[in-house]
Amino acid sequence: MFGSHKTEVLVAGAGPVGLFAAIALQERGVRVAIYDQDSRMASRSYALALHPSSLAMLDEIGLAQRLISLGTKVETIGFYEGRNREVELDYRKLEGSFPFLLVVPQNVLEHVLHDRLLQQKVKTTWNHRVQTVKEYGDHLEAEVHKLDQVTLGYPVSVAEAVITKTVHASASFLVGADGYSSQVRNILGHDYDLLGEIGTFFVAEFECDREPDPEVRIVLEEGSTNVFWPIAGRRVRWGFQIDPEDSSSEPVDSRLDSYLRKRAPWFLARPERIFWSTEIQFERRLTRRFGQGRMWLLGDAAHLTSPVGVQSVNVGLREAHDLSVLLANIVLTQASVDSLGAFETARQAEWRRLLGLSGAPKVLDSTTPWVAERVDRFVSCIPASGTALDRLLAQLGLELPAEEHESVDA
Ligand SMILES: Cc1cc2nc3c(=O)[nH]c(=O)nc-3n(C[C@H](O)[C@H](O)[C@H](O)COP(=O)(O)OP(=O)(O)OC[C@H]3O[C@@H](n4cnc5c(N)ncnc54)[C@H](O)[C@@H]3O)c2cc1C
């Protein structure tokens, strides 16, 4: 069975970055269609914080205050080792309207974005996988597979996705916000270079017996980075970097208790109810190119980094914002497709800094020996990017080398 759809920009992937890209395009008067191979949005908190610059972009579309009402403001980050609090970062010293981090679970963010898109009369088409794309001069054509779950087998049943329909979609541009295993990146044929493993994390979200201070705490030990997030009231998350060999069959509560006692002896709140826990591996990756011609990548489809600084998704929102500006210029004012070269240059420059490819930060006179000895561990841990990251690093007495690039102005 065939169906055919025409639009200006087709977005593959309705994660936070794809949803934001669709909103930003629609807001600028560009018609979009958005497809996701899954049947629903994220069900968990995953990437759980918005950087100040993300709040500023969300404010442009009138969503910052709504998210602030649903989240928890964090103004400081404490860095620890053993029992010692070594240094701290103060977001209140940043310029701008949002001098704080907002802890807001990814599933909440996605619902808010999805509601906004519905208000713009754009419905996400779930259970649809962008499968193939061909470029024809002034437009591209995609084959999108509608997937349905069928239950197979007897006596043991297994759910499997089968293709029940093929939709042909035609658009001027394709935005691939389709995550780690991006099909759009595969179609483009761009390498997704592995730049090293960050490691395996044991993550647990739980309710404590008391309300902790609303502060993010990062424990830098030899061989492990560990992070505490206050979520809301007594609900918190800890992520402990572990040796994959350590992966234990010990019950989750005693495992959590043991990591807390060893790595955060100063954390006095005790877990009362564990909502979920998982072990997850994080890598560092960067695409060789963000796109070409009429196909472009955003978010996890283009890069991965440590979860601690929540950079992949927040910088992904920045990418969605900047690409929407350029695409709107092309679609609405006939600007040249070549103007997208500025996007490629700016994105590569930012990620080279964030992934340490342009060198470790310089140690300034004001820095402490503790920071100087760990100079290459802070950039990926700090929930910020751009000038906010530079200012926060300066609080630690560090300076990241600049990468020259053109900026994309709204
Ligand atoms: C357990 C867990 C914990 C995490 N914790 C953290 C954390 O602490 N900090 C942090 O920064 N990050 C964390 N992350 C990662 C974070 O969730 C991602 O960085 C974020 O989701 C990336 O957003 P995105 O929109 O780029 O991609 P995604 O959220 O991955 O969205 C991609 C979407 O594309 C869809 N899709 C894929 N292929 C196709 C196709 N061919 N056609 C149509 N649709 C397609 C997928 O179904 C998906 O909905 C965690 C992830 C997990 C799983």
The ligand as an SDF file (V2000), in Angstrom:
LIG
                    3D

 53 58  0  0  0  0  0  0  0  0999 V2000
   19.3830    4.9350   30.6890 C   0  0  0  0  0  0  0  0  0  0  0  0
   19.8490    6.2180   30.0310 C   0  0  0  0  0  0  0  0  0  0  0  0
   20.3850    7.2020   30.8340 C   0  0  0  0  0  0  0  0  0  0  0  0
   20.8390    8.3740   30.2360 C   0  0  0  0  0  0  0  0  0  0  0  0
   21.3550    9.3180   31.0440 N   0  0  0  0  0  0  0  0  0  0  0  0
   21.8360   10.4520   30.4980 C   0  0  0  0  0  0  0  0  0  0  0  0
   22.3970   11.4640   31.3100 C   0  0  0  0  0  0  0  0  0  0  0  0
   22.4790   11.3330   32.5470 O   0  0  0  0  0  0  0  0  0  0  0  0
   22.8590   12.5690   30.7120 N   0  0  0  0  0  0  0  0  0  0  0  0
   22.8030   12.7260   29.3620 C   0  0  0  0  0  0  0  0  0  0  0  0
   23.2310   13.7540   28.8520 O   0  0  0  0  0  0  0  0  0  0  0  0
   22.2620   11.8060   28.5580 N   0  0  0  0  0  0  0  0  0  0  0  0
   21.7960   10.6690   29.0940 C   0  0  0  0  0  0  0  0  0  0  0  0
   21.2460    9.7340   28.2720 N   0  0  0  0  0  0  0  0  0  0  0  0
   21.2850    9.9720   26.8090 C   0  0  0  0  0  0  0  0  0  0  0  0
   20.1310   10.8580   26.3420 C   0  0  0  0  0  0  0  0  0  0  0  0
   18.9410   10.1730   26.5730 O   0  0  0  0  0  0  0  0  0  0  0  0
   20.3630   11.2250   24.8730 C   0  0  0  0  0  0  0  0  0  0  0  0
   21.5140   12.0390   24.7690 O   0  0  0  0  0  0  0  0  0  0  0  0
   19.1670   11.9850   24.2660 C   0  0  0  0  0  0  0  0  0  0  0  0
   18.0090   11.1830   24.2520 O   0  0  0  0  0  0  0  0  0  0  0  0
   19.5000   12.3780   22.8280 C   0  0  0  0  0  0  0  0  0  0  0  0
   18.3940   13.0160   22.2430 O   0  0  0  0  0  0  0  0  0  0  0  0
   18.1660   12.9470   20.6620 P   0  0  0  0  0  0  0  0  0  0  0  0
   16.8700   13.6260   20.4190 O   0  0  0  0  0  0  0  0  0  0  0  0
   19.3880   13.3940   19.9540 O   0  0  0  0  0  0  0  0  0  0  0  0
   18.0530   11.3870   20.3340 O   0  0  0  0  0  0  0  0  0  0  0  0
   17.0400   10.2660   20.9330 P   0  0  0  0  0  0  0  0  0  0  0  0
   16.4320   10.7030   22.2230 O   0  0  0  0  0  0  0  0  0  0  0  0
   17.8050    8.9850   20.8980 O   0  0  0  0  0  0  0  0  0  0  0  0
   15.8920   10.2520   19.8530 O   0  0  0  0  0  0  0  0  0  0  0  0
   16.0450    9.6400   18.5940 C   0  0  0  0  0  0  0  0  0  0  0  0
   14.6580    9.2050   18.1350 C   0  0  0  0  0  0  0  0  0  0  0  0
   14.7650    8.7800   16.7890 O   0  0  0  0  0  0  0  0  0  0  0  0
   13.9400    7.6560   16.5860 C   0  0  0  0  0  0  0  0  0  0  0  0
   14.4740    6.9630   15.3950 N   0  0  0  0  0  0  0  0  0  0  0  0
   15.6140    6.2480   15.2890 C   0  0  0  0  0  0  0  0  0  0  0  0
   15.7900    5.8370   14.0150 N   0  0  0  0  0  0  0  0  0  0  0  0
   14.7310    6.3320   13.3080 C   0  0  0  0  0  0  0  0  0  0  0  0
   14.3620    6.2660   11.9180 C   0  0  0  0  0  0  0  0  0  0  0  0
   15.1260    5.6400   11.0150 N   0  0  0  0  0  0  0  0  0  0  0  0
   13.2180    6.8700   11.5370 N   0  0  0  0  0  0  0  0  0  0  0  0
   12.4310    7.5270   12.4560 C   0  0  0  0  0  0  0  0  0  0  0  0
   12.7450    7.6150   13.7580 N   0  0  0  0  0  0  0  0  0  0  0  0
   13.8910    7.0290   14.1810 C   0  0  0  0  0  0  0  0  0  0  0  0
   14.0510    6.8860   17.8950 C   0  0  0  0  0  0  0  0  0  0  0  0
   12.9280    6.0350   18.0990 O   0  0  0  0  0  0  0  0  0  0  0  0
   14.1090    8.0230   18.9200 C   0  0  0  0  0  0  0  0  0  0  0  0
   12.8200    8.3630   19.4170 O   0  0  0  0  0  0  0  0  0  0  0  0
   20.7650    8.5650   28.8290 C   0  0  0  0  0  0  0  0  0  0  0  0
   20.2000    7.5720   28.0210 C   0  0  0  0  0  0  0  0  0  0  0  0
   19.7590    6.4110   28.6140 C   0  0  0  0  0  0  0  0  0  0  0  0
   19.1510    5.3460   27.7160 C   0  0  0  0  0  0  0  0  0  0  0  0
  1  2  1  0
  2  3  1  0
  2 52  2  0
  3  4  2  0
  4  5  1  0
  4 50  1  0
  5  6  2  0
  6  7  1  0
  6 13  1  0
  7  8  2  0
  7  9  1  0
  9 10  1  0
 10 11  2  0
 10 12  1  0
 12 13  2  0
 13 14  1  0
 14 15  1  0
 14 50  1  0
 15 16  1  0
 16 17  1  0
 16 18  1  0
 18 19  1  0
 18 20  1  0
 20 21  1  0
 20 22  1  0
 22 23  1  0
 23 24  1  0
 24 25  2  0
 24 26  1  0
 24 27  1  0
 27 28  1  0
 28 29  2  0
 28 30  1  0
 28 31  1  0
 31 32  1  0
 32 33  1  0
 33 34  1  0
 33 48  1  0
 34 35  1  0
 35 36  1  0
 35 46  1  0
 36 37  1  0
 36 45  1  0
 37 38  2  0
 38 39  1  0
 39 40  1  0
 39 45  2  0
 40 41  1  0
 40 42  2  0
 42 43  1  0
 43 44  2  0
 44 45  1  0
 46 47  1  0
 46 48  1  0
 48 49  1  0
 50 51  2  0
 51 52  1  0
 52 53  1  0
M  END
$$$$
